Amino acid sequence: MTPTTIPVALTRCADYSPDAVESAVRSVLDAAGVRPASGTRVLVKPNLLKAESGGLCCTHPMVVRAACLYLMDCGCRVTVGDSPAFGSADKVAQAIGLADALTPLGVPVITLDTPVSVTLPYGMSVGISRHALETDLLVSVPRVKAHTQMRVTCAVKNMFGCVAGVRKALAHTTHGDKGNAFRAMLVEVAAALPPTAALVDGIVGMDRTGPSGGDAFPLGMVGAAQSAVALDTAVYAVLGATPEMIPLWGELRTRRTHGAFAEQLSYPLLAPEEVAAKGFRFPGALTPETFHPLRLLRSAIKRWWMARS
Protein backbone atom coordinates (compact mmCIF):
# COMPACT_ATOMS: atom_id res chain seq x y z
CA MET A 1 0.00 0.00 0.00
CA THR A 2 1.42 3.41 -0.98
CA PRO A 3 1.47 5.89 1.94
CA THR A 4 -0.68 8.96 1.46
CA THR A 5 0.89 12.35 0.99
CA ILE A 6 1.42 14.51 4.07
CA PRO A 7 -0.22 17.95 4.00
CA VAL A 8 2.22 20.75 4.80
CA ALA A 9 0.50 24.11 5.26
CA LEU A 10 2.56 27.22 4.47
CA THR A 11 1.37 30.80 4.61
CA ARG A 12 2.82 34.29 4.71
CA CYS A 13 3.19 36.29 7.90
CA ALA A 14 5.04 39.58 7.63
CA ASP A 15 5.72 40.38 11.29
CA TYR A 16 5.23 39.30 14.89
CA SER A 17 2.17 41.41 15.70
CA PRO A 18 -0.07 39.19 17.87
CA ASP A 19 -3.12 39.30 15.62
CA ALA A 20 -1.14 38.49 12.47
CA VAL A 21 0.71 35.62 14.10
CA GLU A 22 -2.39 34.16 15.71
CA SER A 23 -4.27 34.23 12.39
CA ALA A 24 -1.40 32.65 10.46
CA VAL A 25 -0.75 29.95 13.07
CA ARG A 26 -4.42 28.99 13.25
CA SER A 27 -4.57 28.85 9.48
CA VAL A 28 -1.62 26.50 9.04
CA LEU A 29 -2.37 24.20 11.97
CA ASP A 30 -5.96 23.75 10.85
CA ALA A 31 -5.04 23.27 7.18
CA ALA A 32 -2.40 20.69 8.15
CA GLY A 33 -4.99 18.71 10.09
CA VAL A 34 -3.44 19.32 13.51
CA ARG A 35 -6.66 19.17 15.52
CA PRO A 36 -6.10 17.31 18.82
CA ALA A 37 -9.12 16.02 20.70
CA SER A 38 -10.36 17.82 23.79
CA GLY A 39 -8.46 16.68 26.88
CA THR A 40 -5.26 15.83 24.98
CA ARG A 41 -2.12 16.55 26.99
CA VAL A 42 0.12 18.57 24.69
CA LEU A 43 3.75 19.54 25.23
CA VAL A 44 4.66 22.52 23.07
CA LYS A 45 8.42 22.28 22.48
CA PRO A 46 9.94 25.58 21.28
CA ASN A 47 13.65 26.19 20.81
CA LEU A 48 14.76 27.91 24.04
CA LEU A 49 18.48 27.65 23.38
CA LYS A 50 19.60 30.36 25.78
CA ALA A 51 18.85 33.87 26.98
CA GLU A 52 20.41 35.73 24.06
CA SER A 53 19.88 39.43 23.52
CA GLY A 54 17.02 39.87 21.07
CA GLY A 55 16.07 36.20 21.35
CA LEU A 56 16.96 35.43 17.71
CA CYS A 57 18.30 31.98 18.61
CA CYS A 58 14.95 31.08 20.23
CA THR A 59 11.45 30.60 18.86
CA HIS A 60 9.61 33.92 19.01
CA PRO A 61 7.21 34.22 21.99
CA MET A 62 4.27 35.27 19.79
CA VAL A 63 4.49 32.05 17.76
CA VAL A 64 4.56 29.92 20.92
CA ARG A 65 1.66 31.91 22.36
CA ALA A 66 -0.39 31.48 19.18
CA ALA A 67 0.23 27.73 19.20
CA CYS A 68 -0.93 27.52 22.81
CA LEU A 69 -4.08 29.55 22.09
CA TYR A 70 -5.01 27.29 19.18
CA LEU A 71 -4.45 24.12 21.22
CA MET A 72 -6.38 25.49 24.19
CA ASP A 73 -9.28 26.31 21.89
CA CYS A 74 -9.19 22.63 20.89
CA GLY A 75 -9.65 21.81 24.58
CA CYS A 76 -6.10 20.57 25.12
CA ARG A 77 -4.13 20.68 28.35
CA VAL A 78 -1.04 22.62 27.28
CA THR A 79 2.46 22.85 28.74
CA VAL A 80 5.50 24.54 27.21
CA GLY A 81 8.87 22.91 27.82
CA ASP A 82 12.48 22.64 26.71
CA SER A 83 15.89 21.72 28.08
CA PRO A 84 18.00 24.77 27.18
CA ALA A 85 21.70 24.54 26.47
CA PHE A 86 22.23 27.03 29.29
CA GLY A 87 19.95 27.86 32.21
CA SER A 88 16.44 26.66 32.94
CA ALA A 89 13.50 26.89 30.55
CA ASP A 90 11.75 29.25 32.96
CA LYS A 91 14.71 31.66 33.08
CA VAL A 92 15.16 31.66 29.31
CA ALA A 93 11.41 32.23 28.92
CA GLN A 94 11.60 35.22 31.25
CA ALA A 95 14.60 36.67 29.42
CA ILE A 96 13.08 36.50 25.92
CA GLY A 97 9.55 37.63 26.88
CA LEU A 98 7.89 34.23 26.59
CA ALA A 99 6.87 34.18 30.25
CA ASP A 100 5.02 37.48 29.81
CA ALA A 101 3.29 36.13 26.70
CA LEU A 102 2.10 32.95 28.41
CA THR A 103 1.24 34.14 31.93
CA PRO A 104 -2.20 35.53 30.90
CA LEU A 105 -2.99 32.12 29.39
CA GLY A 106 -2.05 30.19 32.52
CA VAL A 107 0.30 27.96 30.52
CA PRO A 108 3.28 26.72 32.56
CA VAL A 109 6.87 26.63 31.26
CA ILE A 110 8.88 23.64 32.46
CA THR A 111 12.43 22.38 32.07
CA LEU A 112 12.55 18.98 30.39
CA ASP A 113 14.47 17.20 33.13
CA THR A 114 13.89 13.85 34.93
CA PRO A 115 15.62 11.67 32.31
CA VAL A 116 14.55 8.15 31.41
CA SER A 117 17.15 5.95 29.73
CA VAL A 118 15.89 4.93 26.29
CA THR A 119 17.78 2.44 24.11
CA LEU A 120 17.57 3.48 20.47
CA PRO A 121 17.52 1.09 17.48
CA TYR A 122 21.02 2.18 16.46
CA GLY A 123 22.23 0.63 19.73
CA MET A 124 22.89 3.72 21.85
CA SER A 125 21.09 4.83 25.00
CA VAL A 126 20.03 8.38 25.77
CA GLY A 127 18.27 10.09 28.67
CA ILE A 128 14.98 11.55 27.41
CA SER A 129 12.86 13.68 29.71
CA ARG A 130 9.96 11.88 31.33
CA HIS A 131 7.85 14.99 30.70
CA ALA A 132 8.26 14.47 26.96
CA LEU A 133 7.76 10.72 27.02
CA GLU A 134 4.55 10.87 29.03
CA THR A 135 2.64 13.49 27.06
CA ASP A 136 -0.05 12.57 24.53
CA LEU A 137 1.17 14.87 21.78
CA LEU A 138 4.30 16.91 21.16
CA VAL A 139 4.28 20.00 19.00
CA SER A 140 7.78 20.95 17.85
CA VAL A 141 7.95 24.72 17.37
CA PRO A 142 11.42 25.69 16.06
CA ARG A 143 12.70 28.83 14.42
CA VAL A 144 14.34 28.39 10.99
CA LYS A 145 18.05 28.69 11.75
CA ALA A 146 21.43 28.17 10.16
CA HIS A 147 23.60 25.73 12.12
CA THR A 148 27.33 25.17 11.76
CA GLN A 149 27.05 21.41 12.41
CA MET A 150 23.81 20.66 10.55
CA ARG A 151 23.82 23.65 8.11
CA VAL A 152 20.10 24.25 8.82
CA THR A 153 17.94 23.06 11.70
CA CYS A 154 14.20 22.92 12.07
CA ALA A 155 11.54 20.64 13.61
CA VAL A 156 13.36 17.28 13.80
CA LYS A 157 16.57 18.65 15.34
CA ASN A 158 14.44 20.70 17.76
CA MET A 159 13.27 17.44 19.37
CA PHE A 160 16.84 16.80 20.55
CA GLY A 161 15.90 19.31 23.27
CA CYS A 162 13.81 16.53 24.84
CA VAL A 163 17.10 14.94 25.91
CA ALA A 164 17.58 16.12 29.47
CA GLY A 165 20.25 18.59 30.48
CA VAL A 166 23.93 17.92 30.01
CA ARG A 167 23.11 14.58 28.34
CA LYS A 168 22.84 16.48 25.07
CA ALA A 169 26.46 17.60 25.35
CA LEU A 170 27.47 14.08 26.38
CA ALA A 171 25.73 12.72 23.27
CA HIS A 172 27.79 15.10 21.13
CA THR A 173 30.99 13.87 22.78
CA THR A 174 30.06 10.18 22.64
CA HIS A 175 28.50 9.94 19.18
CA GLY A 176 29.72 12.96 17.23
CA ASP A 177 31.87 12.47 14.11
CA LYS A 178 31.54 8.68 14.20
CA GLY A 179 30.13 8.12 10.74
CA ASN A 180 26.41 8.81 10.82
CA ALA A 181 26.03 7.96 14.54
CA PHE A 182 25.06 11.44 15.73
CA ARG A 183 22.58 12.00 12.91
CA ALA A 184 21.13 8.53 13.53
CA MET A 185 20.67 9.43 17.18
CA LEU A 186 18.81 12.65 16.27
CA VAL A 187 16.43 10.74 14.00
CA GLU A 188 15.84 7.98 16.53
CA VAL A 189 15.31 10.35 19.47
CA ALA A 190 12.56 12.05 17.47
CA ALA A 191 11.06 8.66 16.56
CA ALA A 192 11.13 7.50 20.22
CA LEU A 193 8.86 10.35 21.31
CA PRO A 194 5.05 10.35 21.38
CA PRO A 195 3.17 11.51 18.25
CA THR A 196 4.69 14.79 17.10
CA ALA A 197 3.28 17.61 15.01
CA ALA A 198 5.30 20.66 14.00
CA LEU A 199 4.86 24.40 13.60
CA VAL A 200 7.75 26.51 12.29
CA ASP A 201 8.57 30.12 13.06
CA GLY A 202 9.84 31.34 9.71
CA ILE A 203 8.75 34.95 10.13
CA VAL A 204 12.32 36.00 10.84
CA GLY A 205 14.89 33.26 10.52
CA MET A 206 18.59 33.28 11.33
CA ASP A 207 21.22 32.81 8.64
CA ARG A 208 25.03 32.86 8.19
CA THR A 209 25.86 30.92 11.37
CA GLY A 210 24.16 29.16 14.27
CA PRO A 211 22.67 27.82 16.44
CA SER A 212 23.27 31.31 17.89
CA GLY A 213 25.07 34.45 16.85
CA GLY A 214 23.65 34.58 13.34
CA ASP A 215 21.88 37.38 11.52
CA ALA A 216 18.18 38.10 11.18
CA PHE A 217 16.78 36.89 7.86
CA PRO A 218 13.15 37.88 7.10
CA LEU A 219 11.41 34.86 5.59
CA GLY A 220 7.89 36.11 6.26
CA MET A 221 6.23 32.70 6.63
CA VAL A 222 4.93 30.12 9.04
CA GLY A 223 4.24 26.45 8.34
CA ALA A 224 2.77 23.39 9.99
CA ALA A 225 2.40 19.65 9.44
CA GLN A 226 1.46 16.52 11.34
CA SER A 227 5.00 15.32 10.60
CA ALA A 228 8.19 17.10 11.69
CA VAL A 229 10.06 15.36 8.87
CA ALA A 230 7.62 16.62 6.25
CA LEU A 231 7.70 20.17 7.55
CA ASP A 232 11.50 20.17 7.47
CA THR A 233 11.48 18.94 3.87
CA ALA A 234 9.20 21.82 2.91
CA VAL A 235 11.40 24.34 4.71
CA TYR A 236 14.48 23.04 2.89
CA ALA A 237 12.61 23.62 -0.37
CA VAL A 238 11.72 27.16 0.69
CA LEU A 239 15.42 27.86 1.38
CA GLY A 240 16.59 26.23 -1.85
CA ALA A 241 18.62 23.55 -0.05
CA THR A 242 19.44 20.09 -1.42
CA PRO A 243 19.75 16.77 0.48
CA GLU A 244 23.51 16.84 -0.12
CA MET A 245 23.73 20.10 1.82
CA ILE A 246 21.82 19.00 4.94
CA PRO A 247 23.30 15.97 6.78
CA LEU A 248 20.15 15.27 8.80
CA TRP A 249 17.96 15.35 5.69
CA GLY A 250 20.38 12.93 4.02
CA GLU A 251 20.11 10.55 6.98
CA LEU A 252 16.31 10.64 6.84
CA ARG A 253 16.31 9.93 3.10
CA THR A 254 18.80 7.07 3.48
CA ARG A 255 16.35 5.53 5.93
CA ARG A 256 13.51 6.11 3.43
CA THR A 257 11.64 8.05 6.11
CA HIS A 258 8.17 9.04 4.96
CA GLY A 259 8.04 12.80 4.52
CA ALA A 260 11.70 13.21 3.55
CA PHE A 261 10.88 13.27 -0.19
CA ALA A 262 9.18 16.11 -2.06
CA GLU A 263 6.73 13.80 -3.85
CA GLN A 264 5.37 12.64 -0.48
CA LEU A 265 4.10 16.13 0.43
CA SER A 266 1.03 18.10 -0.55
CA TYR A 267 0.36 21.79 0.01
CA PRO A 268 -3.19 22.82 0.94
CA LEU A 269 -2.26 26.52 1.15
CA LEU A 270 0.92 27.88 -0.48
CA ALA A 271 3.63 25.86 -2.23
CA PRO A 272 7.31 26.36 -1.29
CA GLU A 273 8.03 28.33 -4.46
CA GLU A 274 5.35 30.85 -3.42
CA VAL A 275 7.19 31.67 -0.18
CA ALA A 276 10.70 30.91 -1.44
CA ALA A 277 13.61 32.70 0.21
CA LYS A 278 16.26 34.46 -1.83
CA GLY A 279 19.70 35.02 -0.40
CA PHE A 280 19.61 32.85 2.72
CA ARG A 281 23.27 32.37 3.69
CA PHE A 282 24.11 28.79 4.65
CA PRO A 283 27.22 28.07 6.73
CA GLY A 284 30.13 26.84 4.62
CA ALA A 285 32.32 24.00 5.88
CA LEU A 286 30.60 22.27 8.81
CA THR A 287 32.20 22.21 12.24
CA PRO A 288 32.75 18.92 14.14
CA GLU A 289 29.77 17.36 15.89
CA THR A 290 31.98 16.23 18.76
CA PHE A 291 32.41 18.43 21.81
CA HIS A 292 35.99 18.46 23.08
CA PRO A 293 36.13 17.29 26.74
CA LEU A 294 37.22 20.78 27.84
CA ARG A 295 34.21 22.29 26.06
CA LEU A 296 32.00 19.71 27.75
CA LEU A 297 33.40 20.70 31.16
CA ARG A 298 32.91 24.39 30.43
CA SER A 299 29.35 23.70 29.30
CA ALA A 300 28.56 21.79 32.50
CA ILE A 301 29.99 24.58 34.66
CA LYS A 302 28.08 27.25 32.72
CA ARG A 303 24.83 25.27 33.00
CA TRP A 304 25.35 24.90 36.75
CA TRP A 305 26.15 28.60 37.20
CA MET A 306 23.18 29.81 35.16
CA ALA A 307 20.83 27.45 37.00
CA ARG A 308 21.94 29.05 40.29
CA SER A 309 21.81 32.68 39.16
matplotlib code that plots the C-alpha trace (Angstrom):
import matplotlib.pyplot as plt

x = [0.0, 1.4, 1.5, -0.7, 0.9, 1.4, -0.2, 2.2, 0.5, 2.6, 1.4, 2.8, 3.2, 5.0, 5.7, 5.2, 2.2, -0.1, -3.1, -1.1, 0.7, -2.4, -4.3, -1.4, -0.8, -4.4, -4.6, -1.6, -2.4, -6.0, -5.0, -2.4, -5.0, -3.4, -6.7, -6.1, -9.1, -10.4, -8.5, -5.3, -2.1, 0.1, 3.7, 4.7, 8.4, 9.9, 13.6, 14.8, 18.5, 19.6, 18.8, 20.4, 19.9, 17.0, 16.1, 17.0, 18.3, 15.0, 11.4, 9.6, 7.2, 4.3, 4.5, 4.6, 1.7, -0.4, 0.2, -0.9, -4.1, -5.0, -4.5, -6.4, -9.3, -9.2, -9.7, -6.1, -4.1, -1.0, 2.5, 5.5, 8.9, 12.5, 15.9, 18.0, 21.7, 22.2, 19.9, 16.4, 13.5, 11.7, 14.7, 15.2, 11.4, 11.6, 14.6, 13.1, 9.6, 7.9, 6.9, 5.0, 3.3, 2.1, 1.2, -2.2, -3.0, -2.0, 0.3, 3.3, 6.9, 8.9, 12.4, 12.6, 14.5, 13.9, 15.6, 14.5, 17.2, 15.9, 17.8, 17.6, 17.5, 21.0, 22.2, 22.9, 21.1, 20.0, 18.3, 15.0, 12.9, 10.0, 7.8, 8.3, 7.8, 4.5, 2.6, -0.1, 1.2, 4.3, 4.3, 7.8, 7.9, 11.4, 12.7, 14.3, 18.1, 21.4, 23.6, 27.3, 27.0, 23.8, 23.8, 20.1, 17.9, 14.2, 11.5, 13.4, 16.6, 14.4, 13.3, 16.8, 15.9, 13.8, 17.1, 17.6, 20.2, 23.9, 23.1, 22.8, 26.5, 27.5, 25.7, 27.8, 31.0, 30.1, 28.5, 29.7, 31.9, 31.5, 30.1, 26.4, 26.0, 25.1, 22.6, 21.1, 20.7, 18.8, 16.4, 15.8, 15.3, 12.6, 11.1, 11.1, 8.9, 5.0, 3.2, 4.7, 3.3, 5.3, 4.9, 7.8, 8.6, 9.8, 8.7, 12.3, 14.9, 18.6, 21.2, 25.0, 25.9, 24.2, 22.7, 23.3, 25.1, 23.7, 21.9, 18.2, 16.8, 13.2, 11.4, 7.9, 6.2, 4.9, 4.2, 2.8, 2.4, 1.5, 5.0, 8.2, 10.1, 7.6, 7.7, 11.5, 11.5, 9.2, 11.4, 14.5, 12.6, 11.7, 15.4, 16.6, 18.6, 19.4, 19.8, 23.5, 23.7, 21.8, 23.3, 20.2, 18.0, 20.4, 20.1, 16.3, 16.3, 18.8, 16.3, 13.5, 11.6, 8.2, 8.0, 11.7, 10.9, 9.2, 6.7, 5.4, 4.1, 1.0, 0.4, -3.2, -2.3, 0.9, 3.6, 7.3, 8.0, 5.3, 7.2, 10.7, 13.6, 16.3, 19.7, 19.6, 23.3, 24.1, 27.2, 30.1, 32.3, 30.6, 32.2, 32.8, 29.8, 32.0, 32.4, 36.0, 36.1, 37.2, 34.2, 32.0, 33.4, 32.9, 29.3, 28.6, 30.0, 28.1, 24.8, 25.4, 26.2, 23.2, 20.8, 21.9, 21.8]
y = [0.0, 3.4, 5.9, 9.0, 12.4, 14.5, 18.0, 20.8, 24.1, 27.2, 30.8, 34.3, 36.3, 39.6, 40.4, 39.3, 41.4, 39.2, 39.3, 38.5, 35.6, 34.2, 34.2, 32.6, 30.0, 29.0, 28.9, 26.5, 24.2, 23.8, 23.3, 20.7, 18.7, 19.3, 19.2, 17.3, 16.0, 17.8, 16.7, 15.8, 16.6, 18.6, 19.5, 22.5, 22.3, 25.6, 26.2, 27.9, 27.6, 30.4, 33.9, 35.7, 39.4, 39.9, 36.2, 35.4, 32.0, 31.1, 30.6, 33.9, 34.2, 35.3, 32.1, 29.9, 31.9, 31.5, 27.7, 27.5, 29.6, 27.3, 24.1, 25.5, 26.3, 22.6, 21.8, 20.6, 20.7, 22.6, 22.9, 24.5, 22.9, 22.6, 21.7, 24.8, 24.5, 27.0, 27.9, 26.7, 26.9, 29.3, 31.7, 31.7, 32.2, 35.2, 36.7, 36.5, 37.6, 34.2, 34.2, 37.5, 36.1, 32.9, 34.1, 35.5, 32.1, 30.2, 28.0, 26.7, 26.6, 23.6, 22.4, 19.0, 17.2, 13.9, 11.7, 8.2, 5.9, 4.9, 2.4, 3.5, 1.1, 2.2, 0.6, 3.7, 4.8, 8.4, 10.1, 11.5, 13.7, 11.9, 15.0, 14.5, 10.7, 10.9, 13.5, 12.6, 14.9, 16.9, 20.0, 20.9, 24.7, 25.7, 28.8, 28.4, 28.7, 28.2, 25.7, 25.2, 21.4, 20.7, 23.7, 24.2, 23.1, 22.9, 20.6, 17.3, 18.7, 20.7, 17.4, 16.8, 19.3, 16.5, 14.9, 16.1, 18.6, 17.9, 14.6, 16.5, 17.6, 14.1, 12.7, 15.1, 13.9, 10.2, 9.9, 13.0, 12.5, 8.7, 8.1, 8.8, 8.0, 11.4, 12.0, 8.5, 9.4, 12.6, 10.7, 8.0, 10.3, 12.1, 8.7, 7.5, 10.4, 10.3, 11.5, 14.8, 17.6, 20.7, 24.4, 26.5, 30.1, 31.3, 34.9, 36.0, 33.3, 33.3, 32.8, 32.9, 30.9, 29.2, 27.8, 31.3, 34.4, 34.6, 37.4, 38.1, 36.9, 37.9, 34.9, 36.1, 32.7, 30.1, 26.5, 23.4, 19.7, 16.5, 15.3, 17.1, 15.4, 16.6, 20.2, 20.2, 18.9, 21.8, 24.3, 23.0, 23.6, 27.2, 27.9, 26.2, 23.6, 20.1, 16.8, 16.8, 20.1, 19.0, 16.0, 15.3, 15.3, 12.9, 10.6, 10.6, 9.9, 7.1, 5.5, 6.1, 8.0, 9.0, 12.8, 13.2, 13.3, 16.1, 13.8, 12.6, 16.1, 18.1, 21.8, 22.8, 26.5, 27.9, 25.9, 26.4, 28.3, 30.8, 31.7, 30.9, 32.7, 34.5, 35.0, 32.9, 32.4, 28.8, 28.1, 26.8, 24.0, 22.3, 22.2, 18.9, 17.4, 16.2, 18.4, 18.5, 17.3, 20.8, 22.3, 19.7, 20.7, 24.4, 23.7, 21.8, 24.6, 27.2, 25.3, 24.9, 28.6, 29.8, 27.5, 29.0, 32.7]
z = [0.0, -1.0, 1.9, 1.5, 1.0, 4.1, 4.0, 4.8, 5.3, 4.5, 4.6, 4.7, 7.9, 7.6, 11.3, 14.9, 15.7, 17.9, 15.6, 12.5, 14.1, 15.7, 12.4, 10.5, 13.1, 13.3, 9.5, 9.0, 12.0, 10.8, 7.2, 8.1, 10.1, 13.5, 15.5, 18.8, 20.7, 23.8, 26.9, 25.0, 27.0, 24.7, 25.2, 23.1, 22.5, 21.3, 20.8, 24.0, 23.4, 25.8, 27.0, 24.1, 23.5, 21.1, 21.4, 17.7, 18.6, 20.2, 18.9, 19.0, 22.0, 19.8, 17.8, 20.9, 22.4, 19.2, 19.2, 22.8, 22.1, 19.2, 21.2, 24.2, 21.9, 20.9, 24.6, 25.1, 28.4, 27.3, 28.7, 27.2, 27.8, 26.7, 28.1, 27.2, 26.5, 29.3, 32.2, 32.9, 30.6, 33.0, 33.1, 29.3, 28.9, 31.3, 29.4, 25.9, 26.9, 26.6, 30.2, 29.8, 26.7, 28.4, 31.9, 30.9, 29.4, 32.5, 30.5, 32.6, 31.3, 32.5, 32.1, 30.4, 33.1, 34.9, 32.3, 31.4, 29.7, 26.3, 24.1, 20.5, 17.5, 16.5, 19.7, 21.8, 25.0, 25.8, 28.7, 27.4, 29.7, 31.3, 30.7, 27.0, 27.0, 29.0, 27.1, 24.5, 21.8, 21.2, 19.0, 17.9, 17.4, 16.1, 14.4, 11.0, 11.7, 10.2, 12.1, 11.8, 12.4, 10.5, 8.1, 8.8, 11.7, 12.1, 13.6, 13.8, 15.3, 17.8, 19.4, 20.6, 23.3, 24.8, 25.9, 29.5, 30.5, 30.0, 28.3, 25.1, 25.3, 26.4, 23.3, 21.1, 22.8, 22.6, 19.2, 17.2, 14.1, 14.2, 10.7, 10.8, 14.5, 15.7, 12.9, 13.5, 17.2, 16.3, 14.0, 16.5, 19.5, 17.5, 16.6, 20.2, 21.3, 21.4, 18.3, 17.1, 15.0, 14.0, 13.6, 12.3, 13.1, 9.7, 10.1, 10.8, 10.5, 11.3, 8.6, 8.2, 11.4, 14.3, 16.4, 17.9, 16.9, 13.3, 11.5, 11.2, 7.9, 7.1, 5.6, 6.3, 6.6, 9.0, 8.3, 10.0, 9.4, 11.3, 10.6, 11.7, 8.9, 6.2, 7.5, 7.5, 3.9, 2.9, 4.7, 2.9, -0.4, 0.7, 1.4, -1.9, 0.0, -1.4, 0.5, -0.1, 1.8, 4.9, 6.8, 8.8, 5.7, 4.0, 7.0, 6.8, 3.1, 3.5, 5.9, 3.4, 6.1, 5.0, 4.5, 3.6, -0.2, -2.1, -3.8, -0.5, 0.4, -0.5, 0.0, 0.9, 1.1, -0.5, -2.2, -1.3, -4.5, -3.4, -0.2, -1.4, 0.2, -1.8, -0.4, 2.7, 3.7, 4.6, 6.7, 4.6, 5.9, 8.8, 12.2, 14.1, 15.9, 18.8, 21.8, 23.1, 26.7, 27.8, 26.1, 27.8, 31.2, 30.4, 29.3, 32.5, 34.7, 32.7, 33.0, 36.8, 37.2, 35.2, 37.0, 40.3, 39.2]

ax = plt.figure().add_subplot(projection="3d")
ax.plot(x, y, z, "-o")
ax.set_aspect("equal")
plt.show()
